C-alpha cells in the first residue's frame, strides 16, 4: 500500500504534469481524464483512483492561519516518527533471534492471528477502516505542508487490486528546498496522525460502556449478535440469546468466552492424549449416570486403528476411571448423546450450577454406571447453557437464570476453538426489547473502533519501516542530512544500504508472520 510522503514525491517525478493534464504515456495510452475542476480519475484493470482538488484552498488557508500551533504539533510528531523508525528497525534486527516475536506482534497489531479466516463482514470493516485511516494519514501530510507554506496539488484515493490507499501530491522542488527539520515535520505527520487516531479509538473504546449505559448493560451477560449458517452452533443459538455458561462456568465478555474455550480445549487435549497413550491415570472427567439396562441395549462398536468407532450419529462411551471408587469393569458402548445429556452427571470434571450434580465423584445410584464420552484429540465434549430472550417473559430484568424455564443446555462435540470463534458475541445487553439493528449497534461501534485502531496502528508501523516508497524512506533520508560529517555521496550510499537491508528484513518478517508462524491446521 503506497501512502507515504516519499511516494507522493516519486509520483510527481515519474509522471510529470502530463498526468494531471490528461496527457499520454510513452505508449500513447491515456492515463487520466478530467471530470471537472475539482476531481479527476484514472482507471485500469488493476488500478483506479480519484484525485480531489476541492479541499486544496481550505487546507492551505487552515495551515496558514494556525501555522505556529501546527508547527509545534508536528514537531512533536517529528519526535514520534523518528522514535517509531528506530523501534521498528530494532524489531527487524530481532528477526535474527531464534524465537522472534513475529506471530505475537501480528496478533497485537492486526487484531487476529494470521491463521484466522476473515469473514465478509470483517473484510468490510477492514476496508472502511483502511479508507478512513489513510485519509487521516494524508490529511496529516497536507496540514504539515500547508503550515510550511507548501500547497498540495491534490489528494488521491486509489484502489490497487483490492487494497485501498491514498496519496498527497506536492511540488517536489518546494519540498526539496525546505530545511531538513521542516521536511521531517511533513514526512512524520502521517504516522503521527495515525498514532493519535489510535489513541482516540482506544479512548472511545474505554468510554463506550459509559456512553451507552442509559440504553445497554455492559459486562453482566454475553449476548449473541450473529450465528452464521456455517457455525456448528447454528440452530442451537439465535441472535439475542444470552450465553450463560460454558461447562458450568459463567462468562460475561467475549474475551472470557475465547479464553475459557482455549483452557477447556487444552485440558481436553491433555486428557485425550493420556487416554489414547494407554495411561489409566485418574483424571477429572465429565460423566453421566447411565442405567445398566440402557448400556446392555446399546450398540456395540468396533475397534479401528486403536479407536472405538460407532455407526451413524451414535457416540462412543466408556467407563470412567475414578479415584474414589474401586476400579469398575471395562465397558464400551455406542449411545445416543441426545438421550445421555438428559441424565444426572458424575465425575469431577463438571463445574456447574445444576442441581442434578451433587459433586459425588463417580458414585451413581444403584443400577447405574458412570460413563464418559470417548474423546479424541481436538474433539471436546462441552456443555453450553443459554437463556432465550425472544419473548417478553424471558427478557425480564432480574430473572433468576437458575430457575427460569427460558434456560436451556446442549452439548457441543467437536473443535472447541473453531466453535468459539464461529459465533459473534457482545458484552452489551439492551435494557429493553429492541429491534435487531439497535441490539447490534454497540457491537458495530465496538468492532469499528477496534478495527480502526488496529488498521491505524498497522499503518504507523508499516510507514515507519525503512523500505522503499514508504514514509520510512523519506524520514530516513531527511535524518541522514543531519550527519554533516558525511559527504553527499556517502549519505546516498548509506541510504541505499539501509533501504535495501530494511526491505529485505521486512520481507523476512512478513514471511515469518504469515507463513512460518501459522499453527498447524486442526
N, C-alpha and C positions, 0 to 999 in steps of 0.2 A: 504494500500500500504506500504510495508515494504522496506524502502530505507535508513535506518539510520545506523550510526556507531554502535549503540548497536546491531542492527540486524545482522550486519556483524560479530560481535564477537560471538553472540549466534549461528550463522550459523556454525562457525568453531567448537565451543564447542559441538554442538549437533551431528554433523555428523562425526567429526574427519576427518582423511586423507583418509579413505576408499572411501569417496565420490569423491575425486579428482582422485583416482586411479581406479575408475570404480568398486569398491568393492560392496558388497552386504549388504542390510539392514537386520534387525533382522528377517524379514520374508523370506529372501532369494531372494527377488526381486532385480534386477539390478537397481541401482539408476542413473548411468551415464555411458556414453561410450565415449572414446576418439576418436576424429576425426583427430587428428594430434597434432603437437607440439604447435600450437598457439590457438586453440579453442577446446572446448568440449561442449556437450549439454546434456540436460536431458529433458524428456517429459513424461507426464502422461495425464489423461483425463482432468484435470483442471489446469495443470501447465506445463509450458515448459520454459526453459531458455537456454541462450547461454553464456558460460564463455569464456572470451577473455584474453589471456596472452601476446599477441604480443606487447602490449604497456608498459609492466612492466619495461623493461630496459630504455625506453625513458623517462618515468615519473620519474623513480628513478634518472637518470642522471640529469634531469632538476631540481629536488628537491635538489640534492647535489650542483649543480653549483650555484644556486641562493638561497641558504639556508638562508642567512642573510635577504635578501629582503622579502622572503616568510614568515619568522617568524614575521617580522614587519607587513606584510599584514594580516596574520592570527591572530595576536594579536588584530588588530582592529576588525576582525571578532569575536574574543572571546567576546569582549565587546558587540558587536551587539547581539550575540547569547544569552548571559546571560540576556540582557535587553529584548530581544524578549520573553524569557521564563517567565520573571516576568510579562510582559504586557499580554501575553496570559493567564497566571494564574489569573491575575486580571479580565480579561474578563470572565473566567469560574466562578469566585466567584460572578460576577454580574448577573449570571443566576438566582440568588435568588430574583433579583429585580422584582417588579410586571410588569414592562414594559421593558423586555430585548431588546437589540439591535440585536438579532439573525438574523432576517429576513433582516434588512438593511445591516448587516455585510455580509450576504451571497451574496446579490446583488453586494456589493462593491468588495468582494474578488473573487467570481466566475464569475462575469460579467453578471449574469442573475438571474431572480427570480426563486426560487425553483419550481414554477408552470409553468415555461417556458418549452415548448417542444423543445428538441434539434433535429434538422434535421440530415439527414445522413451526409451532408457536414460539419455540425457543429461538429458531432462526429469525423470526420476525422481530423478536426483542433485540437480538444482536444487531440486525440490520438497522433498525431505527436508532438504537443507541449509538451505533457507529457513525451514522449521519450527524447526529446531534453533537457528539464529541469531536468529530472532525471540524464541524463549523465553529465550535468553541476554540479549537486549536488554531484555526486560520484567523479567527477574529483577534486572537492574541497577537499574531504576527502583524495584522493590519493596523491595530491600535498602536503597537510599539513603533511601527514605521511612521505612522502619522504623527506621533509625538516627536519624532526626529525630523519632521518636515518633509517626509517622502510620501507621496500619494500613491496608493495602489492603482493598478490599471484595471484589474477585475478580480473577482472571486470566482473560482470554478469548482463545481461539484461534479464528480465523474463516477462512472461505474466501469471498472476494468474486469471483464469476465463477470463474476457475480459479487465482486468486492467493491463497496463504495469507498470514496475518498474525496479529497479536496485539495486545492492549492490556491495561493495568492500570488499574483504576478506583479512585480515591481520593476522599475527601471534598473538594470544591472549596474550601470555606470554610477548612479547615485548611491547605490548600496556600497559599492567599492570605495567611494570617496569618503564614507563615514569613518571616524576613528574606530579602532578595534573594540574599545569598550562599548561604544554606542551600537556598533554592529552586533556585538554579543547580546545586547538587550533585545534586539529584534529576533535573533535566532533562538534565544532561550524562551521567548514569550509563549511559544506554542506549548511546550512541555509544562511551563509554569501555569498556564491557564488550565491545562488538563489536570494538573495536580490539585489546584484549587477546586476544580469541579469535582474531583474525587472526594475532597473534604466536605463539600456541600452535600453530596449524595449520602455520605456516611452520617452527617449531621441530620439529614432528613430521615434516614432510617431510624436513627436514635429517637427522634421526636415523633415518629409516626404513631406509636401506640397512644401517646398523649393527645395528638391532634384528632385521632379517630375515636377517642374514648367516649364521646357522647353517643356514638352510634354502634360501637363494637367493643366487646370484651377481648382482652389480649392475654394469652398465656394461661387461660383457665381450661381450655379444651383444644382438641385437634380436629379441625373441620375439613371434610373432603370437598375440594374445589372441582376436581375433574377425575374421572376414571376412564381412560382411553379404552376403546374396544379390544385392543391387543393386550391390555393388562390382565394378569391372572386373577385380579380382584373384580373384574368386570362381571356384573350380575350379582355380586355379593354386597358391594358398597355402592352408594349413589351420591351424587353431589348434594351437599347439605348435611349428610350424615356426620355424626361425631364419633371419632375413634376413641374408645375408652381406654383400652389396654392392649398390650402385646405380650402374650404369655402371662397375663395377670398383672403386669407392671404398668402402672398408669403413665401415659405420655401426654404432654401438653404442647409441645412445639415440634415442628418438622425436623429440627436438628436432633431432638431426643429420639424421634422415630428412627432416623437413619443410624444414629449411634447404637441404639438398643438392638436394631436388626443386625448390625455388624457384630455385636457382642454375642448374641444368640447364635449367629452363624458360626462364629469361632468356636463356641462351646460345642455345637453340634459336630463340627469337623473333628475336634479332639475326641469326642465320644465315639464317632463313627470309625475313626482310624484305630482306636483301641479295640473296638469290637471286631472289625474286619482283620485286625492283625492277630487275632486268635487270643487276645487277652481277656480274662474273665475278671478283671479288677472291678470292684464295686464302684459305681459312679452314680451321680444323680441322674435320674431318668424320669420320663413322663409316661406313666402307665394308666391303664383303665382296668377296673374290676369287671372282668368278663365272666358271665356264668359258664360253668363247665359244660352244660348242655349245648350252649352256643359254640363252644370250642369243638365239641365232638361232632357237631353238624357242619362245621366249617370245611372249606375246600382245602385239600392237601396239595401244596405246590410241589415244585421240584427244584433241585439244585442245578444251576447253570453257571459255570465258571466261578464256583465257590460262593454263589449268591442264590438266595431263596427267591424264586420267581413265581408270581401269581398270575393267573389269566385275567383278562378283561380289566375291569375297574377295581378289582379286589386289592387290598393292601396286605402285605405280609406282617404278621405279628409273631412275637416270640416271648417267652417267659423272661421277666425282668430279674436280673441278679440283684439281690439286696443284702445289706449287711445286718439287718435287724431280724431276719428270719433264717431258718435253715434253708439250704440250697434246694429250690424246688426242682421237680422233674422237668427235663427239657421238653418244651412244646413249641412247635412252629406250625402256624395255620394261616390260611388266607381268609380274611373277613372284610365285610363292607364297612369302610371307615365312617359312613354316614350313620350307621347304627351304633358304632363303638363310641363316638364322641358324645353320645347322649348318656353314657353310663357314668358311674362315680369314678373319680380319679384316685390313683395311688402313685406311690413313688415320691421321691424327694426333689424332683426337678421342677415341680409346679410352684409358682409364686402367684397366688390368685386370691381374689376376694370371694370366690364361690363357696357356698356353704356345703357343697357336695364333696369337698375335700377337707378332711379333718387333720391333715398333716400326720397321718399314722404310718408313714413309710409305705412298705409294700404289703401291709396287712389288709386283706379283703375279707368280707363276711364269708361264712362257711358256704361252700358250693360255688365259690367264685375264685378266679385266678387273676393275678396281676400281670397283664400283658402290655408290652410296649411295641410300637411300630418299629420295624427294622428300617434303619436309616442308612443311606449310602452317603459318601462324601459329596457335599454340595446340595444335598436334599434335606430340608428341615421340616419338622413337624411342629407347627406353631399355631396357637390359638389366638384369634383376634376378636375382641369384644367391641361392639359398636352400639350406638344409640340412634334410632331413627328420629329425624326432625321434620319429616314431610307433613306432619299433621299438627294441629294446634295443641293437642294433648301431649304429644311428645316434645313440643318445643317450649313448654312452660319452664320459666326460670326457677331454679331451686329444686327441681325434681330429683329425687334420690336415684342415681343410676343403678344402685344395687337392687332396688325393689321394683323399678319401673318395668312394665310389660313391653316397653319400647326397646329394651336392650336385647341384643342377640349376640350369639357367639358362633363362629365357624372355625374350622381348622384349615390352615394352608399347608400344603405339602409341595415342596419344590425349592427353587433357588430363592432364599430369603433376601439376598442382596438385590437381585433383579426385581423382586416383588416390591421391596420398599421404595425403589426408585421409579416404579411404573405408575404410581398414583400421585396426584398433585394435592398437597395438603397446605393448610394455613393455620396459624395460631390465632386468627381473628374470627370471633363468633358474633354474628349480628345479635343485637339486643331485642329485635323484633323480627317477625316473619317478613322477609323482603324478597324481591324477585331475584333471579339468578345473577343478573349483572351487578346489582348492589351487593349481593353476597360475595361476588368475586372481586369487587372493587379494591379492597385492601390488598389482595393477592396481586392484582395487576400493578398497583402502585409500588408494592414492595419488590416485585420482580423487576419492574422498570428501573427503580433506583439501584437495585443490586447489580443488574446487568450493565447499567450505565457506569457504575463505579468500576466494575472490572474492565470494561472496554476502555474507559478513560485511563485507568492505571496501566493497561497494556500499551496504550499509545505513548504514555510517559516513558516507559521502559524501551519500547521499540525505537522511538525517536531519539533516545539517548544513546543508542548503540553507535559505536564508531565505525559505521559502514557507509558505503556509497549511497548517495541520493537521499539520505535522511538528514534530520536536523543535526545528528551527531557529527556528520561530516563538516557542516558549516561551523558548529561550535568548536570542534577540534581545530579547524583551520584558523579561526579567529584567536583561539588561545595560544597557538604557536606564534602569533605575531608579537606576543609579549616577551618571547625569548630573543631579545635583541642581539645577543652574542652569536646567534646562528645566522648564517648568510641565507639569502632568499633561496638559493639552490638547496642548501641543507634542510631548510624548512619544508620545501616541496618534497624532498625525499623522505623526510620524517613523516609527513602527512600521508604519502602514498604507502609507506610501510605500515603505519598504524591502521589505515583503512583496509589494506589487504589482510592484515592479521585479524582485525576486528570482524571483517566479513567472513573469513574462514572459521573463526571461533564461533561466530553466530550461527553459521550453518551446522556446526558440530552440536551446539546447544539445542537447536531446534530438532535435529535428528534424534538426539537422546530423549528429548521431551515427548515427541510424537511417535517414535518408533521403538527405540530401545527400552524406554520407560514403560511401555504398555504391559499391563499384567496379563498373564495367560488367560485365554477365554475359558469360560466355565460352561 
